[in-house]
Every structure is written in structure tokens, then in C-alpha cells.
């Protein structure tokens, strides 16, 4: 009779361990994805850091289509 009492307790421990492992794995994958993704409002900043000359400054009237200053 004591073996039947022990079985649900063992299953509960296995469930808790698997649940914690699943949640930890899911949290790690979520963090990894979020660290590799740029928010839409930060994309111009990211482009400016990656390619400093790729985006025009605030005064774009001084720039032609080839990003050269017009005199």
C-alpha cells in the first residue's frame, strides 16, 4: 500500500522539474530573440551606428541624392 502512496508524489516532482526546465528554456529563448531584435523606433539609431554616412542628418536640404554636400 505504501508504494501506491509514493507514486503520485514522484509524478508531481517529475512534473515540477519538467515545468521549471520548460519555463527556463522558454525564458532563455525569449531573451535571446529580444536581444537580437531592434525595436521599430530604434532602427534609425541602429543604422546610424552601423553605417555613419548612410542616413542624412537633420538638414537634408544640403545633401543631394548621392549624399554629397551641395555647395
Backbone as CSV, one residue per row, in Angstrom:
resi,resn,N_x,N_y,N_z,CA_x,CA_y,CA_z,C_x,C_y,C_z
1,UNK,0.806,-1.183,0.000,0.000,0.000,0.000,0.868,1.275,0.000
2,UNK,2.032,1.204,0.599,2.881,2.386,0.651,3.463,2.727,-0.728
3,UNK,3.566,1.749,-1.636,4.056,2.036,-2.985,3.058,2.901,-3.753
4,UNK,1.777,2.692,-3.572,0.766,3.469,-4.283,0.726,4.909,-3.788
5,UNK,1.020,5.117,-2.539,1.068,6.461,-1.987,2.268,7.237,-2.518
6,UNK,3.347,6.551,-2.792,4.582,7.190,-3.231,4.517,7.603,-4.702
7,UNK,3.740,6.918,-5.532,3.691,7.166,-6.973,3.204,8.581,-7.321
8,UNK,2.096,9.086,-6.785,1.669,10.450,-7.140,2.691,11.510,-6.726
9,UNK,3.350,11.312,-5.611,4.361,12.270,-5.158,5.535,12.301,-6.135
10,UNK,5.947,11.144,-6.639,7.042,11.063,-7.599,6.637,11.722,-8.924
11,UNK,5.425,11.466,-9.384,4.937,12.091,-10.615,4.859,13.604,-10.475
12,UNK,4.472,14.066,-9.318,4.391,15.516,-9.086,5.773,16.157,-9.143
13,UNK,6.768,15.490,-8.568,8.141,16.022,-8.609,8.658,16.064,-10.040
14,UNK,8.382,15.007,-10.816,8.808,14.987,-12.216,8.131,16.118,-12.985
15,UNK,6.844,16.313,-12.765,6.115,17.385,-13.429,6.712,18.752,-13.095
16,UNK,7.016,18.987,-11.838,7.568,20.277,-11.411,8.937,20.505,-12.047
17,UNK,9.786,19.481,-12.091,11.114,19.626,-12.696,10.991,19.922,-14.187
18,UNK,10.129,19.194,-14.893,9.938,19.415,-16.329,9.343,20.801,-16.572
19,UNK,8.405,21.204,-15.749,7.790,22.525,-15.889,8.820,23.642,-15.705
20,UNK,9.642,23.535,-14.687,10.672,24.557,-14.436,11.679,24.582,-15.583
21,UNK,12.068,23.414,-16.087,13.009,23.364,-17.217,12.394,24.000,-18.458
22,UNK,11.117,23.732,-18.719,10.435,24.304,-19.876,10.346,25.823,-19.762
23,UNK,9.959,26.319,-18.609,9.840,27.767,-18.411,11.208,28.436,-18.534
24,UNK,12.245,27.809,-17.987,13.594,28.377,-18.092,14.050,28.408,-19.548
25,UNK,13.799,27.344,-20.293,14.173,27.310,-21.706,13.407,28.366,-22.486
26,UNK,12.123,28.496,-22.230,11.313,29.488,-22.921,11.780,30.906,-22.584
27,UNK,12.118,31.162,-21.339,12.616,32.483,-20.941,13.948,32.785,-21.628
28,UNK,14.823,31.797,-21.720,16.117,31.999,-22.390,15.920,32.293,-23.868
29,UNK,15.046,31.541,-24.537,14.802,31.777,-25.961,14.184,33.157,-26.172
30,UNK,13.265,33.557,-25.311,12.646,34.884,-25.427,13.680,35.991,-25.243
31,UNK,14.548,35.848,-24.264,15.589,36.845,-24.034,16.546,36.912,-25.223
32,UNK,16.929,35.770,-25.754,17.841,35.721,-26.885,17.220,36.404,-28.104
33,UNK,15.952,36.137,-28.363,15.276,36.774,-29.501,15.161,38.276,-29.307
34,UNK,14.856,38.700,-28.097,14.687,40.135,-27.861,16.019,40.878,-27.924
35,UNK,17.103,40.210,-27.580,18.398,40.894,-27.644,18.894,41.037,-29.075
36,UNK,18.397,40.202,-29.992,18.803,40.282,-31.397,17.860,41.114,-32.232
37,UNK,16.784,41.600,-31.657,15.765,42.335,-32.393,15.830,43.808,-32.024
38,UNK,15.626,44.659,-33.018,15.627,46.097,-32.791,14.192,46.605,-32.815
39,UNK,13.839,47.403,-31.852,12.509,47.994,-31.818,12.345,48.936,-33.012
40,UNK,11.145,49.074,-33.565,10.949,49.925,-34.742,11.391,51.368,-34.532
41,UNK,11.229,51.890,-33.323,11.611,53.279,-33.079,13.124,53.442,-32.908
42,UNK,13.886,52.348,-32.825,15.342,52.443,-32.704,16.081,52.120,-34.000
43,UNK,15.370,51.788,-35.064,16.037,51.389,-36.302,16.896,52.502,-36.900
44,UNK,16.457,53.760,-36.939,17.350,54.801,-37.471,18.633,54.936,-36.655
45,UNK,18.525,54.791,-35.337,19.713,54.876,-34.487,20.661,53.726,-34.788
46,UNK,20.106,52.531,-35.006,20.938,51.372,-35.293,21.639,51.551,-36.636
47,UNK,20.933,52.063,-37.638,21.534,52.281,-38.944,22.628,53.332,-38.858
48,UNK,22.414,54.348,-38.058,23.421,55.406,-37.916,24.682,54.876,-37.230
49,UNK,24.520,53.954,-36.262,25.683,53.352,-35.606,26.420,52.415,-36.547
50,UNK,25.674,51.641,-37.336,26.298,50.653,-38.212,26.977,51.319,-39.403
51,UNK,26.302,52.264,-40.029,26.828,52.951,-41.212,26.687,54.455,-40.989
52,UNK,27.694,55.102,-40.422,27.555,56.510,-40.039,27.152,57.440,-41.180
53,UNK,27.566,57.177,-42.414,27.217,58.076,-43.514,25.967,57.674,-44.253
54,UNK,25.281,56.648,-43.828,24.147,56.121,-44.590,22.886,56.959,-44.445
55,UNK,22.700,57.604,-43.316,21.489,58.393,-43.125,21.849,59.872,-43.115
56,UNK,21.033,60.679,-43.757,21.300,62.123,-43.737,21.034,62.708,-42.363
57,UNK,21.721,63.790,-42.059,21.488,64.466,-40.789,20.151,65.202,-40.846
58,UNK,19.867,65.968,-39.835,18.581,66.651,-39.740,18.351,67.594,-40.917
59,UNK,19.398,68.272,-41.395,19.268,69.212,-42.502,19.620,68.490,-43.797
60,UNK,18.649,67.856,-44.390,18.915,67.068,-45.587,18.863,67.898,-46.856
61,UNK,18.528,69.190,-46.768,18.483,70.023,-47.967,19.871,70.291,-48.528
62,UNK,20.899,70.134,-47.732,22.266,70.351,-48.199,22.835,69.111,-48.881
63,UNK,22.073,68.044,-48.900,22.576,66.794,-49.451,21.865,66.460,-50.757
64,UNK,22.636,65.960,-51.734,21.990,65.518,-52.965,21.699,64.028,-52.867
65,UNK,21.285,63.417,-53.951,20.884,62.022,-53.901,22.047,61.083,-53.641
66,UNK,23.273,61.528,-53.845,24.446,60.684,-53.607,25.054,60.943,-52.238
67,UNK,24.368,61.674,-51.375,24.813,62.009,-50.025,26.118,62.806,-50.037
68,UNK,26.285,63.646,-51.058,27.424,64.559,-51.099,26.895,65.960,-50.841
69,UNK,27.691,66.747,-50.159,27.250,68.098,-49.842,27.179,68.956,-51.107
70,UNK,26.115,69.749,-51.222,25.942,70.665,-52.353,26.486,72.004,-51.924
71,UNK,27.279,72.581,-52.760,27.886,73.885,-52.408,27.085,75.030,-52.931
